[in-house]
């Protein structure tokens, strides 16, 4: 099959197929007499493996290692598990960083009056005036908490 057919069958774009071949993730494929790449079922299976690994967030180096392990029937599954466990830990760390960003941004949104006044804690923080973890950030959090308490008290009254 040609590259377009391989792309459709694998869910990987022709550009990425050529890229994977260029970086050695995909073995060089046979060429027709006219120079076109010819993909077989084994290569198609490898492309699907790569696509699924990318969907799981593995980097290209990790995918190369996984492909090597996949191709080695004498491998220990412990190696595969260790690689996957490292990736899970990296994903967890990324999630925690994103949750921290979300909390910080939510505090900034809560602290912003959102009215006609020009002062804006969101812009101040982005400009470095309220570096996270600094005194300005703590004061901002305290002001946001106090504002939420006042709003809740008015609502309850």
C-alpha positions as CSV (number, residue, x, y, z in Angstrom):
1,X,0.0,0.0,0.0
2,X,1.1,3.6,-0.6
3,X,1.7,6.3,2.1
4,X,-1.8,7.7,1.7
5,X,-3.4,4.3,2.3
6,X,-1.0,3.6,5.2
7,X,-2.0,6.9,6.7
8,X,-5.7,6.2,6.5
9,X,-5.3,2.7,7.8
10,X,-3.1,3.7,10.7
11,X,-4.4,7.1,11.7
12,X,-1.0,8.6,11.3
13,X,-0.5,11.5,8.8
14,X,1.8,11.0,5.8
15,X,4.0,13.8,7.1
16,X,4.4,12.0,10.4
17,X,5.0,8.7,8.7
18,X,7.9,10.2,6.8
19,X,9.2,11.9,10.0
20,X,9.1,8.6,11.9
21,X,11.0,7.0,9.1
22,X,13.5,9.8,9.0
23,X,14.3,9.6,12.7
24,X,14.5,5.8,12.7
25,X,11.4,5.1,14.7
26,X,10.0,3.4,11.6
27,X,12.3,1.1,9.6
28,X,13.1,2.2,6.1
29,X,10.3,0.8,3.9
30,X,10.6,-0.8,0.5
31,X,10.2,1.4,-2.6
32,X,8.4,0.7,-5.8
33,X,10.2,0.9,-9.2
34,X,9.0,4.5,-9.5
35,X,10.4,5.4,-6.0
36,X,7.2,5.5,-4.0
37,X,7.2,4.0,-0.5
38,X,5.4,0.7,-0.2
39,X,4.0,-0.2,3.2
40,X,3.3,-3.7,4.4
41,X,1.1,-5.0,7.2
42,X,4.0,-5.2,9.7
43,X,4.8,-1.5,9.1
44,X,1.2,-0.7,9.4
45,X,1.1,-2.5,12.8
46,X,4.1,-0.5,13.9
47,X,2.5,2.8,12.9
48,X,-0.6,1.9,15.0
49,X,1.7,1.1,17.9
50,X,3.4,4.5,17.6
51,X,0.1,6.3,17.3
52,X,-1.3,4.6,20.4
53,X,1.9,5.3,22.3
54,X,1.6,9.0,21.3
55,X,-2.0,9.1,22.4
56,X,-0.8,7.9,25.8
57,X,1.7,10.8,25.9
58,X,4.9,8.9,25.5
59,X,7.8,10.9,24.0
60,X,9.7,9.8,20.9
61,X,12.6,8.4,22.9
62,X,10.2,6.4,25.1
63,X,8.4,5.1,22.0
64,X,11.8,4.0,20.5
65,X,12.5,2.1,23.7
66,X,9.0,0.6,23.7
67,X,9.4,-0.5,20.1
68,X,12.7,-2.1,20.9
69,X,11.2,-4.0,23.8
70,X,8.1,-4.9,21.7
71,X,10.4,-6.4,19.0
72,X,12.4,-8.4,21.6
73,X,10.5,-11.5,22.5
74,X,13.1,-12.3,25.1
75,X,12.6,-9.1,27.0
76,X,11.5,-9.0,30.6
77,X,8.1,-7.4,31.2
78,X,9.7,-5.7,34.2
79,X,11.5,-3.3,31.8
80,X,8.3,-2.4,30.1
81,X,6.5,-1.9,33.4
82,X,9.4,0.3,34.7
83,X,9.3,2.5,31.6
84,X,5.5,2.8,31.9
85,X,5.6,3.5,35.6
86,X,8.1,6.4,35.0
87,X,5.7,7.8,32.5
88,X,2.8,7.5,34.9
89,X,4.9,9.4,37.5
90,X,5.7,12.1,34.9
91,X,2.0,12.4,34.0
92,X,1.1,12.8,37.6
93,X,3.7,15.5,38.1
94,X,2.3,17.3,35.1
95,X,-1.2,17.0,36.4
96,X,-0.2,18.4,39.8
97,X,1.6,21.4,38.1
98,X,-1.5,22.1,36.0
99,X,-3.8,21.9,39.0
100,X,-1.5,24.3,40.8
101,X,-1.7,26.7,37.8
102,X,-5.5,26.3,37.9
103,X,-5.7,27.1,41.6
104,X,-3.4,30.2,41.2
105,X,-5.4,31.5,38.2
106,X,-8.7,30.9,40.0
107,X,-7.4,32.9,43.0
108,X,-6.4,35.7,40.7
109,X,-9.8,35.7,39.0
110,X,-11.5,35.7,42.4
111,X,-9.3,38.7,43.4
112,X,-10.0,40.7,40.3
113,X,-12.9,43.2,40.6
114,X,-13.8,42.8,37.0
115,X,-15.2,46.3,36.9
116,X,-14.3,49.7,35.4
117,X,-11.2,50.1,37.6
118,X,-7.8,49.7,35.9
119,X,-6.1,47.7,38.7
120,X,-6.0,44.0,37.9
121,X,-4.3,41.4,40.0
122,X,-4.2,39.0,37.0
123,X,-2.1,41.4,34.9
124,X,0.0,42.3,38.0
125,X,0.8,38.6,38.6
126,X,1.6,38.0,34.9
127,X,3.9,41.0,35.0
128,X,5.7,39.6,38.0
129,X,4.4,41.9,40.6
130,X,2.8,38.9,42.4
131,X,5.2,36.0,42.1
132,X,3.6,32.8,43.3
133,X,4.7,31.9,46.7
134,X,5.8,35.4,47.5
135,X,4.4,37.9,49.9
136,X,2.2,39.5,47.2
137,X,0.8,36.1,46.3
138,X,0.0,35.3,50.0
139,X,-1.7,38.7,50.4
140,X,-3.6,38.2,47.2
141,X,-4.9,34.8,48.5
142,X,-5.9,36.3,51.8
143,X,-7.7,39.2,50.0
144,X,-9.5,36.7,47.7
145,X,-10.5,34.5,50.7
146,X,-11.7,37.6,52.7
147,X,-13.8,38.7,49.6
148,X,-15.4,35.3,49.3
149,X,-16.3,35.3,53.0
150,X,-17.8,38.8,52.7
151,X,-19.8,37.7,49.6
152,X,-21.0,34.5,51.4
153,X,-22.0,36.5,54.5
154,X,-24.0,39.0,52.4
155,X,-25.7,36.1,50.6
156,X,-26.6,34.4,53.9
157,X,-27.9,37.6,55.5
